Amino acid sequence: MDIDLIFKIAAIGIIVAVLNQLLIRSGREEQALMTTLAGLIVVLMMVIQQISSLFDIIKSTFSL
Amino acid sequence: MEVGALVGFGLIAAVLCVLLRKTNPEYAMVVALAAGVLLTIPAIGQVQEILSTVFALTAVYAPMQQAITVLLRAAGICLLVQFSADTCRDAGETALAGRIEFAGRICVLYLAVPLITEVLQMILTLLQRQP
């Protein structure tokens, strides 16, 4: 059980929020949208590995 | 696994969710999902040990073991369905959660069909045996 993953996701979320605000204030809305999207994809890739390992464990345990 | 670690993990994840929900709610959902996964994995590891004991205790009677296997699969399906439905409900997709639960119920029912037919056949043989 690693709490580091949760901290990583939260840190990426905060950084993306700050970048989003900065880019919107400087009048670059489309780049702000791209930043939000890229951050979300990075975070989802991190989580999807964990979900896959959870599903594998459940499959092997409950003989599904 | 220590219960203190579990509690601390859940509380820290909840605080981070509340922190992120103001600015970007999608990250709050991802944090909740990751925390749920990381909390469930060690629990399943303990379930494995319990199950090996249950199988050892029921090894003397084969039909019982078959029923327990079906029960086990149903429990696994319920776990997965509950996990994903709760996540959908957290994200505000109540209708989607309901669909997932419906599909899971159908899967469990399909799994139990052999047991139901077995019970019905048993009842039939008992009825035919009566004079």
N, CA and C atoms of all chains as a GROMACS GRO file, in nm:
protein
  585
    1MET      N    1   0.086  -0.119   0.000
    1MET     CA    2   0.000   0.000   0.000
    1MET      C    3   0.089   0.124   0.000
    2ASP      N    4   0.087   0.198  -0.106
    2ASP     CA    5   0.174   0.315  -0.112
    2ASP      C    6   0.092   0.443  -0.119
    3ILE      N    7   0.111   0.526  -0.016
    3ILE     CA    8   0.042   0.655  -0.010
    3ILE      C    9   0.102   0.752  -0.110
    4ASP      N   10   0.223   0.718  -0.162
    4ASP     CA   11   0.290   0.807  -0.256
    4ASP      C   12   0.204   0.834  -0.380
    5LEU      N   13   0.131   0.731  -0.424
    5LEU     CA   14   0.050   0.747  -0.544
    5LEU      C   15  -0.056   0.855  -0.523
    6ILE      N   16  -0.120   0.852  -0.402
    6ILE     CA   17  -0.223   0.951  -0.372
    6ILE      C   18  -0.164   1.091  -0.370
    7PHE      N   19  -0.045   1.102  -0.305
    7PHE     CA   20   0.020   1.233  -0.299
    7PHE      C   21   0.057   1.281  -0.438
    8LYS      N   22   0.107   1.188  -0.523
    8LYS     CA   23   0.145   1.225  -0.659
    8LYS      C   24   0.025   1.280  -0.735
    9ILE      N   25  -0.089   1.209  -0.724
    9ILE     CA   26  -0.209   1.252  -0.798
    9ILE      C   27  -0.254   1.389  -0.749
   10ALA      N   28  -0.253   1.406  -0.615
   10ALA     CA   29  -0.296   1.535  -0.560
   10ALA      C   30  -0.202   1.646  -0.603
   11ALA      N   31  -0.070   1.618  -0.605
   11ALA     CA   32   0.027   1.720  -0.647
   11ALA      C   33   0.005   1.758  -0.792
   12ILE      N   34  -0.017   1.658  -0.878
   12ILE     CA   35  -0.043   1.689  -1.019
   12ILE      C   36  -0.170   1.773  -1.031
   13GLY      N   37  -0.271   1.739  -0.952
   13GLY     CA   38  -0.395   1.816  -0.956
   13GLY      C   39  -0.374   1.962  -0.918
   14ILE      N   40  -0.296   1.985  -0.810
   14ILE     CA   41  -0.273   2.123  -0.766
   14ILE      C   42  -0.192   2.200  -0.870
   15ILE      N   43  -0.087   2.134  -0.925
   15ILE     CA   44  -0.003   2.201  -1.025
   15ILE      C   45  -0.086   2.238  -1.148
   16VAL      N   46  -0.171   2.144  -1.190
   16VAL     CA   47  -0.254   2.170  -1.308
   16VAL      C   48  -0.351   2.285  -1.280
   17ALA      N   49  -0.405   2.290  -1.156
   17ALA     CA   50  -0.497   2.398  -1.124
   17ALA      C   51  -0.427   2.533  -1.131
   18VAL      N   52  -0.303   2.539  -1.077
   18VAL     CA   53  -0.227   2.665  -1.080
   18VAL      C   54  -0.197   2.705  -1.224
   19LEU      N   55  -0.148   2.608  -1.303
   19LEU     CA   56  -0.115   2.636  -1.443
   19LEU      C   57  -0.239   2.684  -1.519
   20ASN      N   58  -0.352   2.619  -1.488
   20ASN     CA   59  -0.478   2.654  -1.553
   20ASN      C   60  -0.513   2.801  -1.526
   21GLN      N   61  -0.504   2.839  -1.398
   21GLN     CA   62  -0.536   2.978  -1.363
   21GLN      C   63  -0.441   3.075  -1.432
   22LEU      N   64  -0.310   3.042  -1.432
   22LEU     CA   65  -0.211   3.131  -1.493
   22LEU      C   66  -0.239   3.150  -1.641
   23LEU      N   67  -0.265   3.038  -1.710
   23LEU     CA   68  -0.286   3.045  -1.855
   23LEU      C   69  -0.415   3.118  -1.889
   24ILE      N   70  -0.518   3.100  -1.805
   24ILE     CA   71  -0.644   3.170  -1.833
   24ILE      C   72  -0.627   3.320  -1.811
   25ARG      N   73  -0.553   3.356  -1.703
   25ARG     CA   74  -0.532   3.499  -1.677
   25ARG      C   75  -0.453   3.566  -1.788
   26SER      N   76  -0.358   3.490  -1.849
   26SER     CA   77  -0.278   3.549  -1.955
   26SER      C   78  -0.346   3.536  -2.091
   27GLY      N   79  -0.473   3.494  -2.089
   27GLY     CA   80  -0.551   3.494  -2.212
   27GLY      C   81  -0.526   3.380  -2.306
   28ARG      N   82  -0.477   3.265  -2.255
   28ARG     CA   83  -0.455   3.148  -2.342
   28ARG      C   84  -0.546   3.034  -2.296
   29GLU      N   85  -0.671   3.048  -2.329
   29GLU     CA   86  -0.770   2.951  -2.281
   29GLU      C   87  -0.746   2.812  -2.339
   30GLU      N   88  -0.708   2.807  -2.470
   30GLU     CA   89  -0.695   2.676  -2.533
   30GLU      C   90  -0.577   2.599  -2.474
   31GLN      N   91  -0.469   2.671  -2.441
   31GLN     CA   92  -0.356   2.601  -2.378
   31GLN      C   93  -0.393   2.554  -2.237
   32ALA      N   94  -0.476   2.631  -2.168
   32ALA     CA   95  -0.521   2.589  -2.035
   32ALA      C   96  -0.600   2.459  -2.044
   33LEU      N   97  -0.685   2.452  -2.147
   33LEU     CA   98  -0.764   2.330  -2.166
   33LEU      C   99  -0.674   2.211  -2.194
   34MET      N  100  -0.572   2.234  -2.280
   34MET     CA  101  -0.479   2.125  -2.314
   34MET      C  102  -0.403   2.078  -2.190
   35THR      N  103  -0.363   2.174  -2.103
   35THR     CA  104  -0.292   2.137  -1.981
   35THR      C  105  -0.378   2.050  -1.891
   36THR      N  106  -0.505   2.091  -1.876
   36THR     CA  107  -0.597   2.013  -1.793
   36THR      C  108  -0.611   1.871  -1.847
   37LEU      N  109  -0.626   1.863  -1.980
   37LEU     CA  110  -0.646   1.733  -2.044
   37LEU      C  111  -0.523   1.644  -2.026
   38ALA      N  112  -0.403   1.703  -2.047
   38ALA     CA  113  -0.279   1.624  -2.037
   38ALA      C  114  -0.261   1.573  -1.894
   39GLY      N  115  -0.287   1.662  -1.796
   39GLY     CA  116  -0.272   1.619  -1.657
   39GLY      C  117  -0.367   1.506  -1.623
   40LEU      N  118  -0.489   1.517  -1.672
   40LEU     CA  119  -0.588   1.414  -1.644
   40LEU      C  120  -0.546   1.281  -1.704
   41ILE      N  121  -0.490   1.285  -1.827
   41ILE     CA  122  -0.449   1.160  -1.892
   41ILE      C  123  -0.333   1.096  -1.814
   42VAL      N  124  -0.237   1.179  -1.771
   42VAL     CA  125  -0.124   1.127  -1.694
   42VAL      C  126  -0.174   1.058  -1.567
   43VAL      N  127  -0.265   1.126  -1.495
   43VAL     CA  128  -0.317   1.071  -1.369
   43VAL      C  129  -0.394   0.942  -1.395
   44LEU      N  130  -0.473   0.941  -1.503
   44LEU     CA  131  -0.551   0.821  -1.532
   44LEU      C  132  -0.460   0.703  -1.566
   45MET      N  133  -0.350   0.729  -1.638
   45MET     CA  134  -0.257   0.621  -1.668
   45MET      C  135  -0.199   0.561  -1.541
   46MET      N  136  -0.172   0.649  -1.442
   46MET     CA  137  -0.118   0.599  -1.315
   46MET      C  138  -0.220   0.512  -1.242
   47VAL      N  139  -0.347   0.557  -1.246
   47VAL     CA  140  -0.449   0.485  -1.170
   47VAL      C  141  -0.488   0.354  -1.239
   48ILE      N  142  -0.486   0.357  -1.373
   48ILE     CA  143  -0.533   0.239  -1.446
   48ILE      C  144  -0.446   0.118  -1.418
   49GLN      N  145  -0.315   0.139  -1.398
   49GLN     CA  146  -0.228   0.026  -1.363
   49GLN      C  147  -0.272  -0.038  -1.232
   50GLN      N  148  -0.304   0.049  -1.134
   50GLN     CA  149  -0.348  -0.003  -1.004
   50GLN      C  150  -0.480  -0.078  -1.017
   51ILE      N  151  -0.572  -0.022  -1.098
   51ILE     CA  152  -0.702  -0.088  -1.115
   51ILE      C  153  -0.683  -0.224  -1.180
   52SER      N  154  -0.593  -0.229  -1.278
   52SER     CA  155  -0.568  -0.357  -1.345
   52SER      C  156  -0.512  -0.460  -1.248
   53SER      N  157  -0.421  -0.416  -1.160
   53SER     CA  158  -0.365  -0.512  -1.064
   53SER      C  159  -0.473  -0.557  -0.964
   54LEU      N  160  -0.562  -0.464  -0.925
   54LEU     CA  161  -0.672  -0.503  -0.835
   54LEU      C  162  -0.761  -0.607  -0.902
   55PHE      N  163  -0.794  -0.585  -1.030
   55PHE     CA  164  -0.882  -0.679  -1.099
   55PHE      C  165  -0.814  -0.814  -1.112
   56ASP      N  166  -0.682  -0.814  -1.138
   56ASP     CA  167  -0.611  -0.941  -1.148
   56ASP      C  168  -0.616  -1.017  -1.016
   57ILE      N  169  -0.596  -0.943  -0.905
   57ILE     CA  170  -0.597  -1.008  -0.774
   57ILE      C  171  -0.735  -1.065  -0.744
   58ILE      N  172  -0.840  -0.987  -0.776
   58ILE     CA  173  -0.977  -1.035  -0.749
   58ILE      C  174  -1.006  -1.158  -0.835
   59LYS      N  175  -0.961  -1.154  -0.962
   59LYS     CA  176  -0.983  -1.268  -1.051
   59LYS      C  177  -0.918  -1.394  -0.996
   60SER      N  178  -0.793  -1.383  -0.951
   60SER     CA  179  -0.722  -1.501  -0.905
   60SER      C  180  -0.777  -1.548  -0.770
   61THR      N  181  -0.822  -1.453  -0.685
   61THR     CA  182  -0.871  -1.494  -0.553
   61THR      C  183  -1.006  -1.562  -0.561
   62PHE      N  184  -1.100  -1.500  -0.634
   62PHE     CA  185  -1.235  -1.554  -0.639
   62PHE      C  186  -1.256  -1.649  -0.756
   63SER      N  187  -1.149  -1.687  -0.822
   63SER     CA  188  -1.151  -1.783  -0.934
   63SER      C  189  -1.258  -1.748  -1.035
   64LEU      N  190  -1.261  -1.622  -1.077
   64LEU     CA  191  -1.360  -1.577  -1.174
   64LEU      C  192  -1.318  -1.618  -1.315
   65MET      N  193  -0.194  -0.673   0.820
   65MET     CA  194  -0.208  -0.533   0.790
   65MET      C  195  -0.267  -0.456   0.908
   66GLU      N  196  -0.206  -0.344   0.940
   66GLU     CA  197  -0.251  -0.267   1.056
   66GLU      C  198  -0.371  -0.183   1.023
   67VAL      N  199  -0.460  -0.173   1.120
   67VAL     CA  200  -0.582  -0.095   1.095
   67VAL      C  201  -0.552   0.055   1.101
   68GLY      N  202  -0.447   0.090   1.177
   68GLY     CA  203  -0.409   0.231   1.184
   68GLY      C  204  -0.367   0.286   1.050
   69ALA      N  205  -0.291   0.205   0.974
   69ALA     CA  206  -0.246   0.247   0.841
   69ALA      C  207  -0.365   0.269   0.749
   70LEU      N  208  -0.463   0.178   0.759
   70LEU     CA  209  -0.584   0.191   0.676
   70LEU      C  210  -0.657   0.321   0.705
   71VAL      N  211  -0.675   0.347   0.837
   71VAL     CA  212  -0.751   0.466   0.877
   71VAL      C  213  -0.678   0.592   0.831
   72GLY      N  214  -0.547   0.597   0.854
   72GLY     CA  215  -0.471   0.714   0.812
   72GLY      C  216  -0.476   0.735   0.662
   73PHE      N  217  -0.463   0.625   0.589
   73PHE     CA  218  -0.469   0.630   0.443
   73PHE      C  219  -0.601   0.691   0.397
   74GLY      N  220  -0.711   0.640   0.452
   74GLY     CA  221  -0.842   0.688   0.411
   74GLY      C  222  -0.862   0.835   0.445
   75LEU      N  223  -0.816   0.876   0.565
   75LEU     CA  224  -0.836   1.015   0.606
   75LEU      C  225  -0.756   1.110   0.519
   76ILE      N  226  -0.629   1.072   0.490
   76ILE     CA  227  -0.546   1.159   0.406
   76ILE      C  228  -0.606   1.172   0.267
   77ALA      N  229  -0.655   1.059   0.214
   77ALA     CA  230  -0.717   1.064   0.081
   77ALA      C  231  -0.840   1.152   0.082
   78ALA      N  232  -0.920   1.146   0.191
   78ALA     CA  233  -1.041   1.229   0.199
   78ALA      C  234  -1.006   1.376   0.203
   79VAL      N  235  -0.901   1.409   0.281
   79VAL     CA  236  -0.860   1.550   0.289
   79VAL      C  237  -0.815   1.600   0.152
   80LEU      N  238  -0.736   1.518   0.081
   80LEU     CA  239  -0.689   1.559  -0.052
   80LEU      C  240  -0.806   1.574  -0.149
   81CYS      N  241  -0.906   1.487  -0.137
   81CYS     CA  242  -1.025   1.497  -0.223
   81CYS      C  243  -1.095   1.630  -0.200
   82VAL      N  244  -1.115   1.665  -0.072
   82VAL     CA  245  -1.184   1.790  -0.042
   82VAL      C  246  -1.104   1.909  -0.092
   83LEU      N  247  -0.969   1.898  -0.080
   83LEU     CA  248  -0.882   2.006  -0.128
   83LEU      C  249  -0.896   2.026  -0.278
   84LEU      N  250  -0.904   1.914  -0.351
   84LEU     CA  251  -0.904   1.922  -0.498
   84LEU      C  252  -1.043   1.951  -0.554
   85ARG      N  253  -1.149   1.923  -0.475
   85ARG     CA  254  -1.284   1.932  -0.531
   85ARG      C  255  -1.321   2.074  -0.570
   86LYS      N  256  -1.263   2.174  -0.499
   86LYS     CA  257  -1.296   2.313  -0.528
   86LYS      C  258  -1.252   2.351  -0.669
   87THR      N  259  -1.123   2.323  -0.700
   87THR     CA  260  -1.068   2.373  -0.825
   87THR      C  261  -1.097   2.279  -0.943
   88ASN      N  262  -1.064   2.149  -0.927
   88ASN     CA  263  -1.094   2.056  -1.036
   88ASN      C  264  -1.147   1.924  -0.980
   89PRO      N  265  -1.278   1.905  -0.992
   89PRO     CA  266  -1.344   1.788  -0.931
   89PRO      C  267  -1.301   1.655  -0.992
   90GLU      N  268  -1.252   1.656  -1.119
   90GLU     CA  269  -1.216   1.529  -1.181
   90GLU      C  270  -1.096   1.466  -1.110
   91TYR      N  271  -1.005   1.550  -1.059
   91TYR     CA  272  -0.891   1.495  -0.986
   91TYR      C  273  -0.935   1.437  -0.852
   92ALA      N  274  -1.036   1.500  -0.791
   92ALA     CA  275  -1.087   1.445  -0.665
   92ALA      C  276  -1.141   1.304  -0.686
   93MET      N  277  -1.209   1.285  -0.798
   93MET     CA  278  -1.262   1.152  -0.827
   93MET      C  279  -1.150   1.051  -0.849
   94VAL      N  280  -1.044   1.094  -0.920
   94VAL     CA  281  -0.932   1.002  -0.946
   94VAL      C  282  -0.861   0.966  -0.816
   95VAL      N  283  -0.845   1.066  -0.727
   95VAL     CA  284  -0.781   1.039  -0.597
   95VAL      C  285  -0.864   0.939  -0.518
   96ALA      N  286  -0.997   0.958  -0.519
   96ALA     CA  287  -1.083   0.866  -0.446
   96ALA      C  288  -1.074   0.725  -0.504
   97LEU      N  289  -1.069   0.717  -0.636
   97LEU     CA  290  -1.059   0.587  -0.702
   97LEU      C  291  -0.928   0.516  -0.666
   98ALA      N  292  -0.817   0.592  -0.673
   98ALA     CA  293  -0.687   0.532  -0.642
   98ALA      C  294  -0.681   0.487  -0.496
   99ALA      N  295  -0.736   0.570  -0.406
   99ALA     CA  296  -0.735   0.534  -0.264
   99ALA      C  297  -0.817   0.407  -0.242
  100GLY      N  298  -0.932   0.400  -0.310
  100GLY     CA  299  -1.014   0.280  -0.297
  100GLY      C  300  -0.942   0.156  -0.343
  101VAL      N  301  -0.874   0.166  -0.458
  101VAL     CA  302  -0.800   0.050  -0.510
  101VAL      C  303  -0.690   0.009  -0.414
  102LEU      N  304  -0.612   0.109  -0.366
  102LEU     CA  305  -0.498   0.076  -0.280
  102LEU      C  306  -0.543   0.024  -0.144
  103LEU      N  307  -0.666   0.062  -0.100
  103LEU     CA  308  -0.717   0.008   0.027
  103LEU      C  309  -0.770  -0.134   0.009
  104THR      N  310  -0.822  -0.162  -0.112
  104THR     CA  311  -0.884  -0.293  -0.133
  104THR      C  312  -0.780  -0.403  -0.154
  105ILE      N  313  -0.667  -0.371  -0.218
  105ILE     CA  314  -0.570  -0.475  -0.254
  105ILE      C  315  -0.520  -0.552  -0.131
  106PRO      N  316  -0.476  -0.486  -0.020
  106PRO     CA  317  -0.431  -0.566   0.096
  106PRO      C  318  -0.544  -0.648   0.159
  107ALA      N  319  -0.668  -0.593   0.156
  107ALA     CA  320  -0.781  -0.668   0.214
  107ALA      C  321  -0.804  -0.798   0.138
  108ILE      N  322  -0.791  -0.792   0.004
  108ILE     CA  323  -0.811  -0.914  -0.076
  108ILE      C  324  -0.702  -1.016  -0.043
  109GLY      N  325  -0.580  -0.967  -0.016
  109GLY     CA  326  -0.473  -1.058   0.023
  109GLY      C  327  -0.508  -1.136   0.148
  110GLN      N  328  -0.576  -1.071   0.243
  110GLN     CA  329  -0.616  -1.142   0.364
  110GLN      C  330  -0.729  -1.239   0.336
  111VAL      N  331  -0.818  -1.200   0.242
  111VAL     CA  332  -0.929  -1.289   0.206
  111VAL      C  333  -0.876  -1.422   0.153
  112GLN      N  334  -0.765  -1.415   0.079
  112GLN     CA  335  -0.706  -1.537   0.023
  112GLN      C  336  -0.675  -1.639   0.132
  113GLU      N  337  -0.615  -1.592   0.242
  113GLU     CA  338  -0.581  -1.684   0.351
  113GLU      C  339  -0.706  -1.745   0.415
  114ILE      N  340  -0.810  -1.660   0.434
  114ILE     CA  341  -0.935  -1.711   0.492
  114ILE      C  342  -0.995  -1.817   0.402
  115LEU      N  343  -0.991  -1.793   0.271
  115LEU     CA  344  -1.052  -1.887   0.177
  115LEU      C  345  -0.981  -2.020   0.176
  116SER      N  346  -0.848  -2.018   0.188
  116SER     CA  347  -0.776  -2.146   0.191
  116SER      C  348  -0.819  -2.228   0.313
  117THR      N  349  -0.841  -2.160   0.427
  117THR     CA  350  -0.889  -2.231   0.546
  117THR      C  351  -1.028  -2.290   0.522
  118VAL      N  352  -1.117  -2.210   0.460
  118VAL     CA  353  -1.252  -2.258   0.434
  118VAL      C  354  -1.249  -2.381   0.343
  119PHE      N  355  -1.164  -2.376   0.241
  119PHE     CA  356  -1.156  -2.490   0.149
  119PHE      C  357  -1.101  -2.613   0.219
  120ALA      N  358  -1.006  -2.593   0.309
  120ALA     CA  359  -0.951  -2.707   0.382
  120ALA      C  360  -1.057  -2.769   0.473
  121LEU      N  361  -1.144  -2.686   0.532
  121LEU     CA  362  -1.246  -2.737   0.623
  121LEU      C  363  -1.356  -2.812   0.549
  122THR      N  364  -1.385  -2.768   0.423
  122THR     CA  365  -1.494  -2.831   0.350
  122THR      C  366  -1.447  -2.937   0.252
  123ALA      N  367  -1.320  -2.976   0.262
  123ALA     CA  368  -1.265  -3.070   0.163
  123ALA      C  369  -1.326  -3.209   0.175
  124VAL      N  370  -1.389  -3.240   0.292
  124VAL     CA  371  -1.440  -3.376   0.312
  124VAL      C  372  -1.568  -3.402   0.233
  125TYR      N  373  -1.640  -3.296   0.193
  125TYR     CA  374  -1.769  -3.315   0.129
  125TYR      C  375  -1.770  -3.239  -0.004
  126ALA      N  376  -1.768  -3.314  -0.116
  126ALA     CA  377  -1.747  -3.254  -0.247
  126ALA      C  378  -1.860  -3.160  -0.292
  127PRO      N  379  -1.991  -3.197  -0.277
  127PRO     CA  380  -2.097  -3.106  -0.322
  127PRO      C  381  -2.093  -2.970  -0.252
  128MET      N  382  -2.058  -2.974  -0.123
  128MET     CA  383  -2.043  -2.850  -0.047
  128MET      C  384  -1.938  -2.761  -0.110
  129GLN      N  385  -1.829  -2.824  -0.156
  129GLN     CA  386  -1.719  -2.746  -0.214
  129GLN      C  387  -1.762  -2.680  -0.344
  130GLN      N  388  -1.846  -2.752  -0.421
  130GLN     CA  389  -1.896  -2.692  -0.546
  130GLN      C  390  -1.983  -2.570  -0.515
  131ALA      N  391  -2.070  -2.585  -0.414
  131ALA     CA  392  -2.157  -2.472  -0.377
  131ALA      C  393  -2.074  -2.355  -0.330
  132ILE      N  394  -1.969  -2.386  -0.255
  132ILE     CA  395  -1.885  -2.278  -0.203
  132ILE      C  396  -1.812  -2.206  -0.315
  133THR      N  397  -1.774  -2.283  -0.421
  133THR     CA  398  -1.708  -2.219  -0.534
  133THR      C  399  -1.802  -2.118  -0.601
  134VAL      N  400  -1.929  -2.161  -0.619
  134VAL     CA  401  -2.027  -2.070  -0.680
  134VAL      C  402  -2.045  -1.946  -0.593
  135LEU      N  403  -2.054  -1.969  -0.462
  135LEU     CA  404  -2.071  -1.858  -0.367
  135LEU      C  405  -1.955  -1.760  -0.375
  136LEU      N  406  -1.836  -1.818  -0.390
  136LEU     CA  407  -1.713  -1.738  -0.397
  136LEU      C  408  -1.713  -1.650  -0.521
  137ARG      N  409  -1.752  -1.712  -0.636
  137ARG     CA  410  -1.756  -1.634  -0.759
  137ARG      C  411  -1.858  -1.522  -0.749
  138ALA      N  412  -1.974  -1.554  -0.688
  138ALA     CA  413  -2.076  -1.450  -0.671
  138ALA      C  414  -2.022  -1.336  -0.585
  139ALA      N  415  -1.946  -1.372  -0.481
  139ALA     CA  416  -1.890  -1.268  -0.394
  139ALA      C  417  -1.792  -1.181  -0.471
  140GLY      N  418  -1.711  -1.243  -0.559
  140GLY     CA  419  -1.616  -1.166  -0.639
  140GLY      C  420  -1.688  -1.070  -0.732
  141ILE      N  421  -1.794  -1.121  -0.800
  141ILE     CA  422  -1.870  -1.035  -0.891
  141ILE      C  423  -1.933  -0.919  -0.814
  142CYS      N  424  -1.988  -0.950  -0.695
  142CYS     CA  425  -2.051  -0.845  -0.615
  142CYS      C  426  -1.949  -0.739  -0.575
  143LEU      N  427  -1.828  -0.785  -0.542
  143LEU     CA  428  -1.723  -0.690  -0.501
  143LEU      C  429  -1.690  -0.595  -0.614
  144LEU      N  430  -1.668  -0.652  -0.734
  144LEU     CA  431  -1.633  -0.568  -0.850
  144LEU      C  432  -1.746  -0.472  -0.883
  145VAL      N  433  -1.871  -0.525  -0.883
  145VAL     CA  434  -1.986  -0.442  -0.922
  145VAL      C  435  -2.005  -0.329  -0.822
  146GLN      N  436  -1.993  -0.362  -0.692
  146GLN     CA  437  -2.010  -0.260  -0.589
  146GLN      C  438  -1.905  -0.152  -0.603
  147PHE      N  439  -1.781  -0.196  -0.631
  147PHE     CA  440  -1.670  -0.101  -0.645
  147PHE      C  441  -1.698  -0.001  -0.757
  148SER      N  442  -1.733  -0.055  -0.876
  148SER     CA  443  -1.751   0.035  -0.990
  148SER      C  444  -1.879   0.117  -0.974
  149ALA      N  445  -1.984   0.058  -0.917
  149ALA     CA  446  -2.108   0.133  -0.902
  149ALA      C  447  -2.090   0.247  -0.802
  150ASP      N  448  -2.017   0.221  -0.694
  150ASP     CA  449  -1.993   0.328  -0.597
  150ASP      C  450  -1.911   0.440  -0.658
  151THR      N  451  -1.812   0.402  -0.742
  151THR     CA  452  -1.731   0.504  -0.807
  151THR      C  453  -1.817   0.590  -0.899
  152CYS      N  454  -1.905   0.524  -0.976
  152CYS     CA  455  -1.994   0.599  -1.065
  152CYS      C  456  -2.085   0.692  -0.985
  153ARG      N  457  -2.135   0.641  -0.870
  153ARG     CA  458  -2.226   0.722  -0.788
  153ARG      C  459  -2.152   0.843  -0.731
  154ASP      N  460  -2.024   0.823  -0.695
  154ASP     CA  461  -1.943   0.935  -0.647
  154ASP      C  462  -1.927   1.040  -0.755
  155ALA      N  463  -1.915   0.993  -0.881
  155ALA     CA  464  -1.896   1.087  -0.991
  155ALA      C  465  -2.026   1.152  -1.033
  156GLY      N  466  -2.138   1.116  -0.966
  156GLY     CA  467  -2.266   1.178  -0.998
  156GLY      C  468  -2.346   1.105  -1.102
  157GLU      N  469  -2.298   0.987  -1.147
  157GLU     CA  470  -2.368   0.911  -1.251
  157GLU      C  471  -2.452   0.802  -1.186
  158THR      N  472  -2.563   0.843  -1.125
  158THR     CA  473  -2.645   0.746  -1.052
  158THR      C  474  -2.709   0.644  -1.146
  159ALA      N  475  -2.753   0.691  -1.263
  159ALA     CA  476  -2.819   0.601  -1.357
  159ALA      C  477  -2.723   0.493  -1.405
  160LEU      N  478  -2.598   0.533  -1.434
  160LEU     CA  479  -2.497   0.437  -1.480
  160LEU      C  480  -2.469   0.334  -1.371
  161ALA      N  481  -2.462   0.382  -1.244
  161ALA     CA  482  -2.440   0.290  -1.133
  161ALA      C  483  -2.552   0.186  -1.125
  162GLY      N  484  -2.675   0.233  -1.146
  162GLY     CA  485  -2.788   0.141  -1.144
  162GLY      C  486  -2.777   0.036  -1.254
  163ARG      N  487  -2.734   0.077  -1.374
  163ARG     CA  488  -2.718  -0.019  -1.484
  163ARG      C  489  -2.612  -0.123  -1.450
  164ILE      N  490  -2.500  -0.076  -1.392
  164ILE     CA  491  -2.392  -0.169  -1.357
  164ILE      C  492  -2.442  -0.271  -1.255
  165GLU      N  493  -2.518  -0.223  -1.156
  165GLU     CA  494  -2.569  -0.314  -1.054
  165GLU      C  495  -2.665  -0.415  -1.114
  166PHE      N  496  -2.747  -0.369  -1.208
  166PHE     CA  497  -2.840  -0.461  -1.275
  166PHE      C  498  -2.764  -0.570  -1.350
  167ALA      N  499  -2.661  -0.529  -1.425
  167ALA     CA  500  -2.581  -0.627  -1.500
  167ALA      C  501  -2.514  -0.726  -1.405
  168GLY      N  502  -2.465  -0.676  -1.291
  168GLY     CA  503  -2.401  -0.764  -1.194
  168GLY      C  504  -2.499  -0.864  -1.136
  169ARG      N  505  -2.623  -0.818  -1.109
  169ARG     CA  506  -2.724  -0.910  -1.056
  169ARG      C  507  -2.754  -1.021  -1.156
  170ILE      N  508  -2.763  -0.983  -1.284
  170ILE     CA  509  -2.791  -1.084  -1.386
  170ILE      C  510  -2.676  -1.185  -1.392
  171CYS      N  511  -2.552  -1.136  -1.381
  171CYS     CA  512  -2.436  -1.226  -1.384
  171CYS      C  513  -2.442  -1.326  -1.268
  172VAL      N  514  -2.475  -1.276  -1.148
  172VAL     CA  515  -2.481  -1.364  -1.031
  172VAL      C  516  -2.592  -1.467  -1.047
  173LEU      N  517  -2.707  -1.422  -1.102
  173LEU     CA  518  -2.819  -1.514  -1.122
  173LEU      C  519  -2.781  -1.624  -1.221
  174TYR      N  520  -2.711  -1.585  -1.328
  174TYR     CA  521  -2.666  -1.681  -1.428
  174TYR      C  522  -2.572  -1.784  -1.365
  175LEU      N  523  -2.491  -1.735  -1.270
  175LEU     CA  524  -2.397  -1.823  -1.202
  175LEU      C  525  -2.471  -1.925  -1.114
  176ALA      N  526  -2.586  -1.883  -1.060
  176ALA     CA  527  -2.658  -1.968  -0.963
  176ALA      C  528  -2.754  -2.064  -1.030
  177VAL      N  529  -2.773  -2.054  -1.163
  177VAL     CA  530  -2.870  -2.140  -1.232
  177VAL      C  531  -2.842  -2.290  -1.212
  178PRO      N  532  -2.717  -2.338  -1.224
  178PRO     CA  533  -2.693  -2.480  -1.200
  178PRO      C  534  -2.734  -2.526  -1.062
  179LEU      N  535  -2.709  -2.443  -0.961
  179LEU     CA  536  -2.747  -2.480  -0.824
  179LEU      C  537  -2.899  -2.487  -0.810
  180ILE      N  538  -2.969  -2.391  -0.875
  180ILE     CA  539  -3.116  -2.390  -0.865
  180ILE      C  540  -3.173  -2.516  -0.930
  181THR      N  541  -3.122  -2.551  -1.050
  181THR     CA  542  -3.172  -2.672  -1.116
  181THR      C  543  -3.142  -2.796  -1.033
  182GLU      N  544  -3.027  -2.795  -0.967
  182GLU     CA  545  -2.993  -2.911  -0.883
  182GLU      C  546  -3.093  -2.927  -0.768
  183VAL      N  547  -3.125  -2.814  -0.704
  183VAL     CA  548  -3.222  -2.818  -0.593
  183VAL      C  549  -3.359  -2.864  -0.643
  184LEU      N  550  -3.402  -2.813  -0.761
  184LEU     CA  551  -3.532  -2.852  -0.814
  184LEU      C  552  -3.537  -3.001  -0.846
  185GLN      N  553  -3.427  -3.053  -0.903
  185GLN     CA  554  -3.423  -3.196  -0.934
  185GLN      C  555  -3.430  -3.280  -0.807
  186MET      N  556  -3.362  -3.229  -0.702
  186MET     CA  557  -3.365  -3.300  -0.575
  186MET      C  558  -3.508  -3.307  -0.522
  187ILE      N  559  -3.581  -3.194  -0.533
  187ILE     CA  560  -3.721  -3.190  -0.488
  187ILE      C  561  -3.805  -3.288  -0.570
  188LEU      N  562  -3.780  -3.291  -0.702
  188LEU     CA  563  -3.857  -3.381  -0.789
  188LEU      C  564  -3.836  -3.526  -0.749
  189THR      N  565  -3.712  -3.566  -0.727
  189THR     CA  566  -3.685  -3.705  -0.689
  189THR      C  567  -3.749  -3.738  -0.556
  190LEU      N  568  -3.748  -3.643  -0.464
  190LEU     CA  569  -3.813  -3.668  -0.334
  190LEU      C  570  -3.963  -3.687  -0.351
  191LEU      N  571  -4.026  -3.606  -0.440
  191LEU     CA  572  -4.170  -3.618  -0.463
  191LEU      C  573  -4.205  -3.750  -0.529
  192GLN      N  574  -4.119  -3.795  -0.625
  192GLN     CA  575  -4.149  -3.919  -0.695
  192GLN      C  576  -4.130  -4.040  -0.605
  193ARG      N  577  -4.046  -4.024  -0.504
  193ARG     CA  578  -4.020  -4.138  -0.417
  193ARG      C  579  -4.139  -4.168  -0.326
  194GLN      N  580  -4.225  -4.066  -0.306
  194GLN     CA  581  -4.339  -4.087  -0.216
  194GLN      C  582  -4.442  -4.180  -0.280
  195PRO      N  583  -4.509  -4.262  -0.203
  195PRO     CA  584  -4.606  -4.356  -0.258
  195PRO      C  585  -4.735  -4.284  -0.300
   0.00000   0.00000   0.00000
